[in-house]
Amino acid sequence: MVPGGSSTVLGALDAGIPQLVLPDGSDRFIAAAAVHQRGAGLSATVEEITPALLHRLLTDDALTRAAREVSTEIAAMPSPTAVAEYLTTVARPTP
C-alpha cells in the first residue's frame, strides 16, 4: 500500500510492484487514477480496504503483469542526466 504521492508511486512502479494507492489529497488523486487506469494497481479510500481487495492486490496476475510492463517502460526511458544534456544542447543558440 502506498499513500499515493508521486515519488512513492513511481518507486513502486519502477520496482514493478502492483500497488494500492490511497487518494486523499494534492496529486494523489491523479497518481491513483493513473495507476488504476494503467492496470498496475488499485485505488481505494481507507474505508474501501477489505480483505478481498488486499487479496486481489496480492494475487491478480493482470496487476502484476501491468506493473512489470510499466517497470520495463521506465527502464527504457532516458536518464534525467541524459535529458538535461539533450535540452542544454537544444537550447543553445546557434551562431
N, CA, C and O atoms as a CHARMM CRD file, in Angstrom:
* protein
*
  380
    1    1 MET  N      0.84300  -1.15900   0.00000 PROA 1      0.00000
    2    1 MET  CA     0.00000   0.00000   0.00000 PROA 1      0.00000
    3    1 MET  C      0.89300   1.22700   0.00000 PROA 1      0.00000
    4    1 MET  O      1.86000   1.29600   0.75900 PROA 1      0.00000
    5    2 VAL  N      0.57900   2.17800  -0.83100 PROA 2      0.00000
    6    2 VAL  CA     1.31600   3.43200  -0.83800 PROA 2      0.00000
    7    2 VAL  C      0.33900   4.58500  -0.64700 PROA 2      0.00000
    8    2 VAL  O     -0.79600   4.52500  -1.11800 PROA 2      0.00000
    9    3 PRO  N      0.77700   5.63300   0.04300 PROA 3      0.00000
   10    3 PRO  CA    -0.11700   6.76200   0.25700 PROA 3      0.00000
   11    3 PRO  C     -0.58900   7.36800  -1.05600 PROA 3      0.00000
   12    3 PRO  O     -1.74300   7.78600  -1.15300 PROA 3      0.00000
   13    4 GLY  N      0.25300   7.42700  -2.05000 PROA 4      0.00000
   14    4 GLY  CA    -0.18600   7.94700  -3.34100 PROA 4      0.00000
   15    4 GLY  C      0.55600   9.16200  -3.82200 PROA 4      0.00000
   16    4 GLY  O      0.19400   9.73400  -4.85000 PROA 4      0.00000
   17    5 GLY  N      1.59000   9.58000  -3.10800 PROA 5      0.00000
   18    5 GLY  CA     2.40500  10.67400  -3.59700 PROA 5      0.00000
   19    5 GLY  C      3.20300  10.22100  -4.81400 PROA 5      0.00000
   20    5 GLY  O      3.48200   9.03300  -4.97400 PROA 5      0.00000
   21    6 SER  N      3.56000  11.15600  -5.65500 PROA 6      0.00000
   22    6 SER  CA     4.20700  10.79200  -6.91500 PROA 6      0.00000
   23    6 SER  C      5.51000  10.03200  -6.72100 PROA 6      0.00000
   24    6 SER  O      5.77400   9.09300  -7.47300 PROA 6      0.00000
   25    7 SER  N      6.33300  10.39400  -5.75200 PROA 7      0.00000
   26    7 SER  CA     7.60800   9.68900  -5.54800 PROA 7      0.00000
   27    7 SER  C      7.38400   8.24900  -5.11500 PROA 7      0.00000
   28    7 SER  O      8.05000   7.33700  -5.60600 PROA 7      0.00000
   29    8 THR  N      6.45900   8.04800  -4.20800 PROA 8      0.00000
   30    8 THR  CA     6.17400   6.69900  -3.72700 PROA 8      0.00000
   31    8 THR  C      5.58200   5.84200  -4.83500 PROA 8      0.00000
   32    8 THR  O      5.96100   4.68200  -4.99600 PROA 8      0.00000
   33    9 VAL  N      4.66300   6.40500  -5.59100 PROA 9      0.00000
   34    9 VAL  CA     4.02800   5.67900  -6.68900 PROA 9      0.00000
   35    9 VAL  C      5.07000   5.30200  -7.74700 PROA 9      0.00000
   36    9 VAL  O      5.10300   4.16200  -8.20900 PROA 9      0.00000
   37   10 LEU  N      5.91800   6.26300  -8.12900 PROA 10     0.00000
   38   10 LEU  CA     6.94300   5.97800  -9.14000 PROA 10     0.00000
   39   10 LEU  C      7.95100   4.95500  -8.64500 PROA 10     0.00000
   40   10 LEU  O      8.43200   4.13700  -9.43000 PROA 10     0.00000
   41   11 GLY  N      8.27900   4.98500  -7.36200 PROA 11     0.00000
   42   11 GLY  CA     9.19900   3.99300  -6.80600 PROA 11     0.00000
   43   11 GLY  C      8.63900   2.58900  -6.91400 PROA 11     0.00000
   44   11 GLY  O      9.35500   1.66000  -7.28700 PROA 11     0.00000
   45   12 ALA  N      7.36500   2.42500  -6.59100 PROA 12     0.00000
   46   12 ALA  CA     6.72800   1.11400  -6.70000 PROA 12     0.00000
   47   12 ALA  C      6.60600   0.68400  -8.15500 PROA 12     0.00000
   48   12 ALA  O      6.82000  -0.48500  -8.47700 PROA 12     0.00000
   49   13 LEU  N      6.26500   1.61800  -9.03500 PROA 13     0.00000
   50   13 LEU  CA     6.17200   1.28700 -10.46400 PROA 13     0.00000
   51   13 LEU  C      7.53500   0.88700 -11.01400 PROA 13     0.00000
   52   13 LEU  O      7.63500  -0.06400 -11.79000 PROA 13     0.00000
   53   14 ASP  N      8.57900   1.60000 -10.62100 PROA 14     0.00000
   54   14 ASP  CA     9.92900   1.26500 -11.06300 PROA 14     0.00000
   55   14 ASP  C     10.30700  -0.14200 -10.62700 PROA 14     0.00000
   56   14 ASP  O     10.99100  -0.86100 -11.35600 PROA 14     0.00000
   57   15 ALA  N      9.86400  -0.53300  -9.44300 PROA 15     0.00000
   58   15 ALA  CA    10.15200  -1.87100  -8.92900 PROA 15     0.00000
   59   15 ALA  C      9.24300  -2.93800  -9.53300 PROA 15     0.00000
   60   15 ALA  O      9.47500  -4.12900  -9.32500 PROA 15     0.00000
   61   16 GLY  N      8.21600  -2.53600 -10.27500 PROA 16     0.00000
   62   16 GLY  CA     7.31300  -3.49800 -10.89800 PROA 16     0.00000
   63   16 GLY  C      6.35900  -4.16000  -9.92000 PROA 16     0.00000
   64   16 GLY  O      5.95800  -5.30800 -10.11100 PROA 16     0.00000
   65   17 ILE  N      6.00000  -3.43600  -8.87800 PROA 17     0.00000
   66   17 ILE  CA     5.14600  -3.98700  -7.83100 PROA 17     0.00000
   67   17 ILE  C      3.74400  -3.39100  -7.94000 PROA 17     0.00000
   68   17 ILE  O      3.59300  -2.17000  -7.93300 PROA 17     0.00000
   69   18 PRO  N      2.71300  -4.24100  -8.04300 PROA 18     0.00000
   70   18 PRO  CA     1.34700  -3.70600  -8.03600 PROA 18     0.00000
   71   18 PRO  C      1.10600  -2.97500  -6.71700 PROA 18     0.00000
   72   18 PRO  O      1.62200  -3.37200  -5.67200 PROA 18     0.00000
   73   19 GLN  N      0.33700  -1.93200  -6.77600 PROA 19     0.00000
   74   19 GLN  CA     0.15900  -1.14200  -5.56600 PROA 19     0.00000
   75   19 GLN  C     -1.28900  -0.75800  -5.33700 PROA 19     0.00000
   76   19 GLN  O     -2.10500  -0.69900  -6.25600 PROA 19     0.00000
   77   20 LEU  N     -1.56500  -0.50300  -4.08100 PROA 20     0.00000
   78   20 LEU  CA    -2.84700   0.04400  -3.67500 PROA 20     0.00000
   79   20 LEU  C     -2.57800   1.48900  -3.30400 PROA 20     0.00000
   80   20 LEU  O     -1.88200   1.76100  -2.32600 PROA 20     0.00000
   81   21 VAL  N     -3.12200   2.41400  -4.07500 PROA 21     0.00000
   82   21 VAL  CA    -2.88600   3.84100  -3.86200 PROA 21     0.00000
   83   21 VAL  C     -4.08500   4.44100  -3.14700 PROA 21     0.00000
   84   21 VAL  O     -5.23500   4.20400  -3.51600 PROA 21     0.00000
   85   22 LEU  N     -3.79100   5.21800  -2.12100 PROA 22     0.00000
   86   22 LEU  CA    -4.83600   5.84500  -1.33200 PROA 22     0.00000
   87   22 LEU  C     -4.92900   7.32500  -1.70500 PROA 22     0.00000
   88   22 LEU  O     -4.13700   8.13600  -1.22400 PROA 22     0.00000
   89   23 PRO  N     -5.88600   7.67900  -2.55600 PROA 23     0.00000
   90   23 PRO  CA    -6.00300   9.07700  -2.97300 PROA 23     0.00000
   91   23 PRO  C     -6.67300   9.91100  -1.88200 PROA 23     0.00000
   92   23 PRO  O     -7.83100   9.68600  -1.53000 PROA 23     0.00000
   93   24 ASP  N     -5.92500  10.87400  -1.36000 PROA 24     0.00000
   94   24 ASP  CA    -6.53000  11.67700  -0.29900 PROA 24     0.00000
   95   24 ASP  C     -6.08700  13.13800  -0.30000 PROA 24     0.00000
   96   24 ASP  O     -6.30100  13.84600   0.68300 PROA 24     0.00000
   97   25 GLY  N     -5.49200  13.58300  -1.35500 PROA 25     0.00000
   98   25 GLY  CA    -5.13400  14.98900  -1.40500 PROA 25     0.00000
   99   25 GLY  C     -4.07100  15.27100  -2.43900 PROA 25     0.00000
  100   25 GLY  O     -3.47400  14.34700  -2.99100 PROA 25     0.00000
  101   26 SER  N     -3.83600  16.50800  -2.69700 PROA 26     0.00000
  102   26 SER  CA    -2.84700  17.03200  -3.65300 PROA 26     0.00000
  103   26 SER  C     -2.85200  16.22800  -4.94300 PROA 26     0.00000
  104   26 SER  O     -3.89800  16.05800  -5.57000 PROA 26     0.00000
  105   27 ASP  N     -1.66500  15.72400  -5.34700 PROA 27     0.00000
  106   27 ASP  CA    -1.56700  14.98400  -6.61000 PROA 27     0.00000
  107   27 ASP  C     -1.94400  13.51100  -6.47000 PROA 27     0.00000
  108   27 ASP  O     -1.87900  12.75900  -7.44200 PROA 27     0.00000
  109   28 ARG  N     -2.32600  13.11100  -5.30100 PROA 28     0.00000
  110   28 ARG  CA    -2.60900  11.68400  -5.05300 PROA 28     0.00000
  111   28 ARG  C     -3.80700  11.16900  -5.84100 PROA 28     0.00000
  112   28 ARG  O     -3.84500   9.99500  -6.20800 PROA 28     0.00000
  113   29 PHE  N     -4.77000  12.02000  -6.10000 PROA 29     0.00000
  114   29 PHE  CA    -5.91400  11.59800  -6.90300 PROA 29     0.00000
  115   29 PHE  C     -5.46500  11.30100  -8.33600 PROA 29     0.00000
  116   29 PHE  O     -5.92900  10.34000  -8.95100 PROA 29     0.00000
  117   30 ILE  N     -4.57200  12.12000  -8.85600 PROA 30     0.00000
  118   30 ILE  CA    -4.05900  11.92700 -10.21200 PROA 30     0.00000
  119   30 ILE  C     -3.22700  10.64900 -10.27900 PROA 30     0.00000
  120   30 ILE  O     -3.39100   9.85000 -11.20100 PROA 30     0.00000
  121   31 ALA  N     -2.34300  10.45300  -9.31700 PROA 31     0.00000
  122   31 ALA  CA    -1.49900   9.25700  -9.29100 PROA 31     0.00000
  123   31 ALA  C     -2.34700   7.99400  -9.15700 PROA 31     0.00000
  124   31 ALA  O     -2.10600   7.00100  -9.84300 PROA 31     0.00000
  125   32 ALA  N     -3.33300   8.03800  -8.27600 PROA 32     0.00000
  126   32 ALA  CA    -4.19800   6.86400  -8.07600 PROA 32     0.00000
  127   32 ALA  C     -4.95800   6.52300  -9.34800 PROA 32     0.00000
  128   32 ALA  O     -5.07400   5.35400  -9.71400 PROA 32     0.00000
  129   33 ALA  N     -5.47400   7.53900 -10.02000 PROA 33     0.00000
  130   33 ALA  CA    -6.20300   7.30000 -11.26400 PROA 33     0.00000
  131   33 ALA  C     -5.28100   6.73100 -12.33300 PROA 33     0.00000
  132   33 ALA  O     -5.66800   5.82100 -13.06500 PROA 33     0.00000
  133   34 ALA  N     -4.06800   7.26100 -12.42700 PROA 34     0.00000
  134   34 ALA  CA    -3.12300   6.77900 -13.44500 PROA 34     0.00000
  135   34 ALA  C     -2.74400   5.32300 -13.20600 PROA 34     0.00000
  136   34 ALA  O     -2.71600   4.52700 -14.14500 PROA 34     0.00000
  137   35 VAL  N     -2.45400   4.97200 -11.96500 PROA 35     0.00000
  138   35 VAL  CA    -2.09400   3.58200 -11.63800 PROA 35     0.00000
  139   35 VAL  C     -3.26400   2.65900 -11.93700 PROA 35     0.00000
  140   35 VAL  O     -3.08500   1.59800 -12.53500 PROA 35     0.00000
  141   36 HSD  N     -4.45400   3.05700 -11.52700 PROA 36     0.00000
  142   36 HSD  CA    -5.64600   2.23300 -11.75100 PROA 36     0.00000
  143   36 HSD  C     -5.94500   2.07900 -13.24700 PROA 36     0.00000
  144   36 HSD  O     -6.19900   0.97200 -13.72000 PROA 36     0.00000
  145   37 GLN  N     -5.91500   3.18600 -13.98600 PROA 37     0.00000
  146   37 GLN  CA    -6.22000   3.12900 -15.42200 PROA 37     0.00000
  147   37 GLN  C     -5.19900   2.30100 -16.18500 PROA 37     0.00000
  148   37 GLN  O     -5.55400   1.63300 -17.15700 PROA 37     0.00000
  149   38 ARG  N     -3.93000   2.33000 -15.76500 PROA 38     0.00000
  150   38 ARG  CA    -2.88800   1.54200 -16.44200 PROA 38     0.00000
  151   38 ARG  C     -2.99000   0.07200 -16.06600 PROA 38     0.00000
  152   38 ARG  O     -2.41500  -0.78500 -16.73800 PROA 38     0.00000
  153   39 GLY  N     -3.72400  -0.22300 -14.98800 PROA 39     0.00000
  154   39 GLY  CA    -3.87200  -1.60800 -14.55300 PROA 39     0.00000
  155   39 GLY  C     -2.72900  -2.08600 -13.68500 PROA 39     0.00000
  156   39 GLY  O     -2.59600  -3.28500 -13.44300 PROA 39     0.00000
  157   40 ALA  N     -1.89600  -1.16300 -13.21100 PROA 40     0.00000
  158   40 ALA  CA    -0.72100  -1.52400 -12.41900 PROA 40     0.00000
  159   40 ALA  C     -1.00700  -1.52100 -10.92000 PROA 40     0.00000
  160   40 ALA  O     -0.09600  -1.66900 -10.10500 PROA 40     0.00000
  161   41 GLY  N     -2.24900  -1.35600 -10.57300 PROA 41     0.00000
  162   41 GLY  CA    -2.61400  -1.36000  -9.17100 PROA 41     0.00000
  163   41 GLY  C     -4.05600  -0.96500  -8.98700 PROA 41     0.00000
  164   41 GLY  O     -4.82900  -0.86700  -9.94000 PROA 41     0.00000
  165   42 LEU  N     -4.39800  -0.74100  -7.74000 PROA 42     0.00000
  166   42 LEU  CA    -5.76600  -0.40600  -7.36700 PROA 42     0.00000
  167   42 LEU  C     -5.78900   0.92600  -6.63600 PROA 42     0.00000
  168   42 LEU  O     -4.77900   1.36300  -6.08600 PROA 42     0.00000
  169   43 SER  N     -6.92800   1.55200  -6.63600 PROA 43     0.00000
  170   43 SER  CA    -7.14200   2.80100  -5.92100 PROA 43     0.00000
  171   43 SER  C     -8.32300   2.60800  -4.99000 PROA 43     0.00000
  172   43 SER  O     -9.36800   2.10000  -5.39600 PROA 43     0.00000
  173   44 ALA  N     -8.15200   3.01500  -3.73800 PROA 44     0.00000
  174   44 ALA  CA    -9.24600   2.87400  -2.78300 PROA 44     0.00000
  175   44 ALA  C     -9.03500   3.84000  -1.62300 PROA 44     0.00000
  176   44 ALA  O     -7.90800   4.21200  -1.29900 PROA 44     0.00000
  177   45 THR  N    -10.12000   4.22700  -1.02000 PROA 45     0.00000
  178   45 THR  CA   -10.03000   5.00900   0.21000 PROA 45     0.00000
  179   45 THR  C     -9.79200   4.03600   1.36400 PROA 45     0.00000
  180   45 THR  O     -9.95800   2.82600   1.20900 PROA 45     0.00000
  181   46 VAL  N     -9.41100   4.55800   2.49300 PROA 46     0.00000
  182   46 VAL  CA    -9.17700   3.70700   3.66400 PROA 46     0.00000
  183   46 VAL  C    -10.42800   2.90100   3.99100 PROA 46     0.00000
  184   46 VAL  O    -10.34500   1.72900   4.36100 PROA 46     0.00000
  185   47 GLU  N    -11.57100   3.53300   3.85300 PROA 47     0.00000
  186   47 GLU  CA   -12.83800   2.84900   4.16600 PROA 47     0.00000
  187   47 GLU  C    -13.15100   1.71000   3.20100 PROA 47     0.00000
  188   47 GLU  O    -13.90200   0.79800   3.54700 PROA 47     0.00000
  189   48 GLU  N    -12.59400   1.75000   2.01300 PROA 48     0.00000
  190   48 GLU  CA   -12.87100   0.72300   0.99900 PROA 48     0.00000
  191   48 GLU  C    -11.93000  -0.47200   1.07300 PROA 48     0.00000
  192   48 GLU  O    -12.12400  -1.44800   0.34900 PROA 48     0.00000
  193   49 ILE  N    -10.92600  -0.41900   1.92100 PROA 49     0.00000
  194   49 ILE  CA    -9.97200  -1.52600   2.02300 PROA 49     0.00000
  195   49 ILE  C    -10.62800  -2.69400   2.74500 PROA 49     0.00000
  196   49 ILE  O    -11.10500  -2.56700   3.87300 PROA 49     0.00000
  197   50 THR  N    -10.63700  -3.83100   2.06600 PROA 50     0.00000
  198   50 THR  CA   -11.21700  -5.05700   2.61600 PROA 50     0.00000
  199   50 THR  C    -10.22200  -6.19100   2.41400 PROA 50     0.00000
  200   50 THR  O     -9.29100  -6.05700   1.62000 PROA 50     0.00000
  201   51 PRO  N    -10.40100  -7.29900   3.11600 PROA 51     0.00000
  202   51 PRO  CA    -9.53900  -8.45300   2.86100 PROA 51     0.00000
  203   51 PRO  C     -9.59400  -8.89400   1.39500 PROA 51     0.00000
  204   51 PRO  O     -8.57500  -9.29600   0.83300 PROA 51     0.00000
  205   52 ALA  N    -10.76400  -8.82300   0.78000 PROA 52     0.00000
  206   52 ALA  CA   -10.89400  -9.22300  -0.62400 PROA 52     0.00000
  207   52 ALA  C    -10.07700  -8.31300  -1.53600 PROA 52     0.00000
  208   52 ALA  O     -9.45100  -8.78700  -2.48400 PROA 52     0.00000
  209   53 LEU  N    -10.07800  -7.01600  -1.25800 PROA 53     0.00000
  210   53 LEU  CA    -9.30400  -6.07500  -2.05400 PROA 53     0.00000
  211   53 LEU  C     -7.81200  -6.35900  -1.91600 PROA 53     0.00000
  212   53 LEU  O     -7.08400  -6.36200  -2.90900 PROA 53     0.00000
  213   54 LEU  N     -7.36300  -6.59600  -0.70100 PROA 54     0.00000
  214   54 LEU  CA    -5.94700  -6.90900  -0.47800 PROA 54     0.00000
  215   54 LEU  C     -5.56800  -8.24100  -1.11900 PROA 54     0.00000
  216   54 LEU  O     -4.46900  -8.38500  -1.65500 PROA 54     0.00000
  217   55 HSD  N     -6.46600  -9.20200  -1.06600 PROA 55     0.00000
  218   55 HSD  CA    -6.21700 -10.49400  -1.72000 PROA 55     0.00000
  219   55 HSD  C     -6.05100 -10.30300  -3.21900 PROA 55     0.00000
  220   55 HSD  O     -5.15500 -10.88300  -3.83200 PROA 55     0.00000
  221   56 ARG  N     -6.90900  -9.49600  -3.79800 PROA 56     0.00000
  222   56 ARG  CA    -6.79600  -9.21900  -5.24400 PROA 56     0.00000
  223   56 ARG  C     -5.46200  -8.55700  -5.55200 PROA 56     0.00000
  224   56 ARG  O     -4.79400  -8.92900  -6.51800 PROA 56     0.00000
  225   57 LEU  N     -5.07000  -7.58700  -4.74900 PROA 57     0.00000
  226   57 LEU  CA    -3.80300  -6.89600  -4.97100 PROA 57     0.00000
  227   57 LEU  C     -2.63500  -7.87700  -4.98400 PROA 57     0.00000
  228   57 LEU  O     -1.70700  -7.73200  -5.77900 PROA 57     0.00000
  229   58 LEU  N     -2.68200  -8.86300  -4.11400 PROA 58     0.00000
  230   58 LEU  CA    -1.57600  -9.81000  -3.97700 PROA 58     0.00000
  231   58 LEU  C     -1.62700 -10.97900  -4.95700 PROA 58     0.00000
  232   58 LEU  O     -0.61600 -11.64500  -5.17600 PROA 58     0.00000
  233   59 THR  N     -2.78100 -11.23200  -5.54100 PROA 59     0.00000
  234   59 THR  CA    -2.90800 -12.44400  -6.36200 PROA 59     0.00000
  235   59 THR  C     -3.30100 -12.21300  -7.81200 PROA 59     0.00000
  236   59 THR  O     -3.23300 -13.14600  -8.61300 PROA 59     0.00000
  237   60 ASP  N     -3.70800 -11.00700  -8.17700 PROA 60     0.00000
  238   60 ASP  CA    -4.19000 -10.73200  -9.52500 PROA 60     0.00000
  239   60 ASP  C     -3.00900 -10.65900 -10.50100 PROA 60     0.00000
  240   60 ASP  O     -2.21800  -9.71600 -10.47100 PROA 60     0.00000
  241   61 ASP  N     -2.90900 -11.67300 -11.36100 PROA 61     0.00000
  242   61 ASP  CA    -1.79700 -11.73600 -12.31700 PROA 61     0.00000
  243   61 ASP  C     -1.79000 -10.55900 -13.29500 PROA 61     0.00000
  244   61 ASP  O     -0.72500 -10.13300 -13.74000 PROA 61     0.00000
  245   62 ALA  N     -2.95700 -10.03800 -13.62700 PROA 62     0.00000
  246   62 ALA  CA    -3.02200  -8.90500 -14.55200 PROA 62     0.00000
  247   62 ALA  C     -2.38700  -7.66200 -13.93400 PROA 62     0.00000
  248   62 ALA  O     -1.70300  -6.90700 -14.62500 PROA 62     0.00000
  249   63 LEU  N     -2.60600  -7.44400 -12.64100 PROA 63     0.00000
  250   63 LEU  CA    -1.98300  -6.31200 -11.95700 PROA 63     0.00000
  251   63 LEU  C     -0.45900  -6.46100 -11.94700 PROA 63     0.00000
  252   63 LEU  O      0.27300  -5.50700 -12.21200 PROA 63     0.00000
  253   64 THR  N     -0.00100  -7.65800 -11.64000 PROA 64     0.00000
  254   64 THR  CA     1.44600  -7.92100 -11.61300 PROA 64     0.00000
  255   64 THR  C      2.05400  -7.72500 -12.98600 PROA 64     0.00000
  256   64 THR  O      3.10700  -7.10100 -13.11800 PROA 64     0.00000
  257   65 ARG  N      1.40900  -8.24700 -14.00000 PROA 65     0.00000
  258   65 ARG  CA     1.91000  -8.11400 -15.37800 PROA 65     0.00000
  259   65 ARG  C      1.99900  -6.64200 -15.78600 PROA 65     0.00000
  260   65 ARG  O      3.00700  -6.21100 -16.34500 PROA 65     0.00000
  261   66 ALA  N      0.95000  -5.88000 -15.50700 PROA 66     0.00000
  262   66 ALA  CA     0.94700  -4.46100 -15.87100 PROA 66     0.00000
  263   66 ALA  C      2.02200  -3.69300 -15.10600 PROA 66     0.00000
  264   66 ALA  O      2.70300  -2.84600 -15.68400 PROA 66     0.00000
  265   67 ALA  N      2.18000  -3.97700 -13.82400 PROA 67     0.00000
  266   67 ALA  CA     3.21300  -3.29100 -13.03200 PROA 67     0.00000
  267   67 ALA  C      4.60100  -3.59700 -13.58000 PROA 67     0.00000
  268   67 ALA  O      5.45200  -2.70900 -13.63000 PROA 67     0.00000
  269   68 ARG  N      4.84100  -4.82400 -13.98700 PROA 68     0.00000
  270   68 ARG  CA     6.13900  -5.18700 -14.56300 PROA 68     0.00000
  271   68 ARG  C      6.34300  -4.53200 -15.92800 PROA 68     0.00000
  272   68 ARG  O      7.46200  -4.14500 -16.26600 PROA 68     0.00000
  273   69 GLU  N      5.27600  -4.40400 -16.71100 PROA 69     0.00000
  274   69 GLU  CA     5.37300  -3.69800 -18.00200 PROA 69     0.00000
  275   69 GLU  C      5.77000  -2.24200 -17.79000 PROA 69     0.00000
  276   69 GLU  O      6.61400  -1.70900 -18.51100 PROA 69     0.00000
  277   70 VAL  N      5.15800  -1.60300 -16.80000 PROA 70     0.00000
  278   70 VAL  CA     5.49100  -0.20500 -16.51500 PROA 70     0.00000
  279   70 VAL  C      6.94600  -0.10300 -16.06100 PROA 70     0.00000
  280   70 VAL  O      7.64700   0.83700 -16.43800 PROA 70     0.00000
  281   71 SER  N      7.40000  -1.04800 -15.26600 PROA 71     0.00000
  282   71 SER  CA     8.79800  -1.05400 -14.83500 PROA 71     0.00000
  283   71 SER  C      9.73600  -1.13300 -16.03500 PROA 71     0.00000
  284   71 SER  O     10.75000  -0.43600 -16.08100 PROA 71     0.00000
  285   72 THR  N      9.40200  -1.97100 -16.99500 PROA 72     0.00000
  286   72 THR  CA    10.20800  -2.09600 -18.21900 PROA 72     0.00000
  287   72 THR  C     10.18200  -0.79000 -19.00600 PROA 72     0.00000
  288   72 THR  O     11.20800  -0.36600 -19.53800 PROA 72     0.00000
  289   73 GLU  N      9.01900  -0.15300 -19.08200 PROA 73     0.00000
  290   73 GLU  CA     8.89600   1.12800 -19.78400 PROA 73     0.00000
  291   73 GLU  C      9.75600   2.19400 -19.11500 PROA 73     0.00000
  292   73 GLU  O     10.41700   2.97800 -19.79400 PROA 73     0.00000
  293   74 ILE  N      9.74800   2.22200 -17.79000 PROA 74     0.00000
  294   74 ILE  CA    10.55400   3.20100 -17.06100 PROA 74     0.00000
  295   74 ILE  C     12.04200   2.95200 -17.31700 PROA 74     0.00000
  296   74 ILE  O     12.80600   3.89500 -17.52100 PROA 74     0.00000
  297   75 ALA  N     12.45000   1.68200 -17.30400 PROA 75     0.00000
  298   75 ALA  CA    13.85900   1.34900 -17.52200 PROA 75     0.00000
  299   75 ALA  C     14.34400   1.76700 -18.91200 PROA 75     0.00000
  300   75 ALA  O     15.52500   2.05500 -19.10100 PROA 75     0.00000
  301   76 ALA  N     13.43800   1.79800 -19.87100 PROA 76     0.00000
  302   76 ALA  CA    13.81400   2.15700 -21.24100 PROA 76     0.00000
  303   76 ALA  C     13.89300   3.67400 -21.44600 PROA 76     0.00000
  304   76 ALA  O     14.37800   4.13400 -22.48000 PROA 76     0.00000
  305   77 MET  N     13.43200   4.43000 -20.49400 PROA 77     0.00000
  306   77 MET  CA    13.44400   5.89100 -20.62100 PROA 77     0.00000
  307   77 MET  C     14.86400   6.42300 -20.41100 PROA 77     0.00000
  308   77 MET  O     15.65500   5.82600 -19.68000 PROA 77     0.00000
  309   78 PRO  N     15.17900   7.54300 -21.05600 PROA 78     0.00000
  310   78 PRO  CA    16.49700   8.13800 -20.82100 PROA 78     0.00000
  311   78 PRO  C     16.60300   8.64500 -19.37900 PROA 78     0.00000
  312   78 PRO  O     15.60300   8.99600 -18.75300 PROA 78     0.00000
  313   79 SER  N     17.82300   8.67400 -18.87500 PROA 79     0.00000
  314   79 SER  CA    18.04200   9.15700 -17.51000 PROA 79     0.00000
  315   79 SER  C     17.80900  10.66500 -17.43800 PROA 79     0.00000
  316   79 SER  O     17.86100  11.34400 -18.46300 PROA 79     0.00000
  317   80 PRO  N     17.55700  11.19100 -16.25100 PROA 80     0.00000
  318   80 PRO  CA    17.42300  12.65200 -16.11100 PROA 80     0.00000
  319   80 PRO  C     18.67400  13.38500 -16.60200 PROA 80     0.00000
  320   80 PRO  O     18.57100  14.46600 -17.18100 PROA 80     0.00000
  321   81 THR  N     19.83700  12.81000 -16.37600 PROA 81     0.00000
  322   81 THR  CA    21.07600  13.43600 -16.84600 PROA 81     0.00000
  323   81 THR  C     21.08900  13.51800 -18.36600 PROA 81     0.00000
  324   81 THR  O     21.44700  14.55400 -18.92800 PROA 81     0.00000
  325   82 ALA  N     20.70600  12.44100 -19.03100 PROA 82     0.00000
  326   82 ALA  CA    20.68100  12.43800 -20.49700 PROA 82     0.00000
  327   82 ALA  C     19.68200  13.45800 -21.02600 PROA 82     0.00000
  328   82 ALA  O     19.95700  14.13900 -22.01400 PROA 82     0.00000
  329   83 VAL  N     18.54400  13.56800 -20.39000 PROA 83     0.00000
  330   83 VAL  CA    17.53100  14.53600 -20.82000 PROA 83     0.00000
  331   83 VAL  C     18.06200  15.95900 -20.62700 PROA 83     0.00000
  332   83 VAL  O     17.90700  16.80500 -21.50800 PROA 83     0.00000
  333   84 ALA  N     18.68400  16.22200 -19.47800 PROA 84     0.00000
  334   84 ALA  CA    19.23000  17.55900 -19.21400 PROA 84     0.00000
  335   84 ALA  C     20.31400  17.91700 -20.22400 PROA 84     0.00000
  336   84 ALA  O     20.35800  19.04600 -20.71300 PROA 84     0.00000
  337   85 GLU  N     21.18800  16.96400 -20.54000 PROA 85     0.00000
  338   85 GLU  CA    22.23800  17.22200 -21.53200 PROA 85     0.00000
  339   85 GLU  C     21.63800  17.51400 -22.90000 PROA 85     0.00000
  340   85 GLU  O     22.09600  18.41400 -23.60400 PROA 85     0.00000
  341   86 TYR  N     20.62600  16.76000 -23.27400 PROA 86     0.00000
  342   86 TYR  CA    19.96500  16.99200 -24.56000 PROA 86     0.00000
  343   86 TYR  C     19.32100  18.37300 -24.60200 PROA 86     0.00000
  344   86 TYR  O     19.48500  19.11400 -25.57100 PROA 86     0.00000
  345   87 LEU  N     18.59200  18.71100 -23.55000 PROA 87     0.00000
  346   87 LEU  CA    17.91800  20.01000 -23.51400 PROA 87     0.00000
  347   87 LEU  C     18.91900  21.15900 -23.53100 PROA 87     0.00000
  348   87 LEU  O     18.65500  22.20200 -24.13000 PROA 87     0.00000
  349   88 THR  N     20.05000  20.98100 -22.88800 PROA 88     0.00000
  350   88 THR  CA    21.09400  22.00300 -22.90900 PROA 88     0.00000
  351   88 THR  C     21.60800  22.19100 -24.32400 PROA 88     0.00000
  352   88 THR  O     21.83200  23.31800 -24.76600 PROA 88     0.00000
  353   89 THR  N     21.79100  21.10100 -25.02500 PROA 89     0.00000
  354   89 THR  CA    22.27200  21.16400 -26.41300 PROA 89     0.00000
  355   89 THR  C     21.23800  21.84300 -27.30900 PROA 89     0.00000
  356   89 THR  O     21.59600  22.69000 -28.12700 PROA 89     0.00000
  357   90 VAL  N     20.00400  21.49500 -27.16900 PROA 90     0.00000
  358   90 VAL  CA    18.93500  22.05400 -27.99600 PROA 90     0.00000
  359   90 VAL  C     18.71300  23.52900 -27.68500 PROA 90     0.00000
  360   90 VAL  O     18.40100  24.30900 -28.58400 PROA 90     0.00000
  361   91 ALA  N     18.87100  23.91800 -26.43100 PROA 91     0.00000
  362   91 ALA  CA    18.58900  25.29200 -26.02600 PROA 91     0.00000
  363   91 ALA  C     19.70700  26.26800 -26.36100 PROA 91     0.00000
  364   91 ALA  O     19.50100  27.48100 -26.31000 PROA 91     0.00000
  365   92 ARG  N     20.88100  25.76400 -26.70000 PROA 92     0.00000
  366   92 ARG  CA    21.98500  26.66500 -27.03300 PROA 92     0.00000
  367   92 ARG  C     21.67200  27.40300 -28.33400 PROA 92     0.00000
  368   92 ARG  O     21.23000  26.81000 -29.31800 PROA 92     0.00000
  369   93 PRO  N     21.91100  28.69500 -28.30900 PROA 93     0.00000
  370   93 PRO  CA    21.67000  29.45700 -29.54300 PROA 93     0.00000
  371   93 PRO  C     22.70600  29.08400 -30.60300 PROA 93     0.00000
  372   93 PRO  O     23.87200  28.83800 -30.29300 PROA 93     0.00000
  373   94 THR  N     22.27200  29.04900 -31.81800 PROA 94     0.00000
  374   94 THR  CA    23.20100  28.75100 -32.91100 PROA 94     0.00000
  375   94 THR  C     23.87300  30.04800 -33.34400 PROA 94     0.00000
  376   94 THR  O     23.22600  31.09400 -33.40800 PROA 94     0.00000
  377   95 PRO  N     25.18500  29.98300 -33.64400 PROA 95     0.00000
  378   95 PRO  CA    25.89300  31.19900 -34.05700 PROA 95     0.00000
  379   95 PRO  C     25.48000  31.69200 -35.42000 PROA 95     0.00000
  380   95 PRO  O     25.99500  32.70600 -35.89300 PROA 95     0.00000
